Amino acid sequence: MRESPSDCTVVLGAGLSGLTVALELARRGRRVVVLESDSEVGGLARTVAFGGYRFDVGGHRFHSSWPHVTAWVRDLLGGDLVHVDRRSRIHLNGRYADYPLRLPNGLLALGAPRAARVLASYLMARLWRRGRGPDVSFEDWVVHRFGRELFEVYFRPYTEKVWGMECSELSADWASQRIMLPSLAAAVRGSLFQLTTPPATLVSRFMYPPLGIGTIATRLAREATSTGMVTICLNSQVFRLEESVSAGDWRVLIREGGEERTVSGRQVVSTIPLSALVKMLPSSGTAPNHLGDTLTYRSLICVFLAVDGCRISADTWTYFPDRDLLLGRTHEPANWSRQMAPRGKTSLCVEVFCTAGDETWQRRDQDLVNSVMAELDTLGFVRRERVLDAWLLRVPHAYPVFRVGYGTALDQVRGHLARWPTLHLAGRTGSFRYLNMDAVIAQALDLVKRLVGAE
């Protein structure tokens, strides 16, 4: 077992957040060691390559209302970005409708009788809004604002498919933080009921690196290591954190290729799952380990398909809320950048929502691929004979799950972690917050300012 010098910052995780912290600390003359359990950098925001095809893990776009974050990304990539128009659809009642819903396309997809019920239900919800009870669950939030009918036909199916739980179990905070389906709610209101300002997460245009979103992470890693101040250790599994004899220092124990070693540092920045971090910390009778277990994450299986022909559809994303379908959402990388697929070919990333360890997660790779291809063929979206090859990637800890009552558990865990002022949380996974890419970067930049200012 060998030990590194302690006058550095140790970053757990080489995703977008961890690498941003590492680069910015290095630019300020701080030494950093980044520990990553995977064999490559990027975390959730990485691009994987199979043959001549490139796939993002689920598809990530970059846009921001913060000029300094946009400028930071442009500077990092040297302007190597393309602008992509967003065109998304959702499969409803056997038809494809614009996502978000727009008139008249959205009403046609619902059918005239149901569309009339949706409008009536919405108006009733607006009239009785003052007398409603508190918003505890996601279901409360949607029904109180948009009516029961729209909730049942539009919100419930996809939400429960994504999260694997009833909407009554999902916290209303999911809506108040304007993430995913709450943004859809704002879009529905704007499109069906003539409001004109779309939510920030449903912008009509975004920026994208031509070789995939993982370009940001690989460029961060390259720039960080080129400073001579950053060491990135791949295939390094952290299993315990200890307070060293020297006050304020940390000893981070890791396994690499069957061997154990220790990395020491004055500060630790954690971007790993919060529930895992709690279990790695020094034991304490007051440690809320059971609360860490309640802060769970939803997982993702990506089925990547190589497809003959130049295009499947014009969609940026396509959503499939039908709970009888295994697939949940697709995106066609070549619609984001033609460099993501060979000439004359295209590809498709199919997202399957699940939880690590459940029945879907444990299904054999070929079984999952066959099921997805059969569904796409039945839908007429991609004919089986067009599929040239297929690959699969399991992604644990993809999304933090905001169950009803999660806030209490999160506050108690954060209160427990406050006893270590040199331990910091960052990123979507590490801070248990659903952050878009620009918010991840902004959070990391702010953290670096605090770290440097505290020394």
Buried (B, 14 or more C-beta within 10 A) or exposed (E): EEEBEBEBBBBBBBBBBBBBBBBBBBEEEBBBBBBBBBEBBBBBBBBBEBEEBBBBBBBBBBBBEEEEBBEBBBEBBEEEBEEBEBBBBBBBEEEBBBBBBBEEBBBBBBBEEBBEBBBEBBEEBBEEEEEEEEBBBBBBBBBBBBBBBBBBBBBBBBBBBBBBBEBEBBBBBBBEBBBBBBBBBBBBBBBBEEEEEBBBBBEEEBBBBBBBBBBBBBBBBBBBBEBEBBBBBBBBBBEBBBBBEEEEBBBBBBBBEEEEBBBBBBBBBBBBBBBBBBBBBEEEEEBBBEBBEBBBBBBBBBBBBBBEEEEBBEBBBBBBBBEEBBBBBBBBBBBBBBBBBBEEBBBBBBBBBBBBEEEBBEBEBEEBBEBBBEBBBEBEBBBEEBBBEBBBBBBBBBBBBBBBEBEEBBEBBBEBBEEBEBBBBBBBBBBBBBBBBBBBBBBBBEBBEEBEEEE
